[in-house]
């Protein structure tokens, strides 16, 4: 992310994830908790949610324009903290028995990590900016996209919305790929080896999706 158009695109990704992820995650969580007969319910959309989304939009725009400015770094970190509070109100830890729902919380957690790491990079501490950017792209975007793709594919083909072993493997692979790519410098292993492993895991997750879910999407829905 060395020039303005790239940073603007990344900022838009941050904002869209905060907005869309912040709508579907609590909604699907509420549906799951009701079905599981749990008394906890995710908080409804309130002023805190609006402020959290606005903070991401403002901080990412400021960062796109002035990526090396310390003020941009603090704005990004503040946006991360606000969204951490937001995430904590959705009771995601009660969804661990259903990875199809839990993965959305996991993906939103990557968004928060990306905001904090980008903020720290702007302040000159922590990971390099290039690695922090991958917390957004391979982490938040990769995990959240795969989570929504799997859920939507099952629902729209008339199948039970439940993560089987293959789906869980997809989530594990995309997560491993993101972790390896973001924290490549901290592994102590040859960079090329770690990057190759990261690319293999991350790409493998989406290849597995195509192999498993492709036939579902090419055939008539079960409820037709």
Secondary structure, 3 states (H helix, E strand, C coil): CCCHHHHHHHHHHHHHHHHHHHHHHHHHHHHHHHHCCCCCCCCCCCHHHHHHHHHHHHHHHHHHHCCCCHHHHHHHHHHHHHHHHHHHCCCHHHHCCCHHHHHHHHHHHHHHHHHHHHHHHHCCCCCCHHHHHHHHHHHHHHHHHHHHHHHHHHHHCCCCCCCCHHHHHHHHHHHHHHHHHHCHHHCCCCHHHHHHHHHHHHHHHHHHHHHHHHHHHHCCCCCC
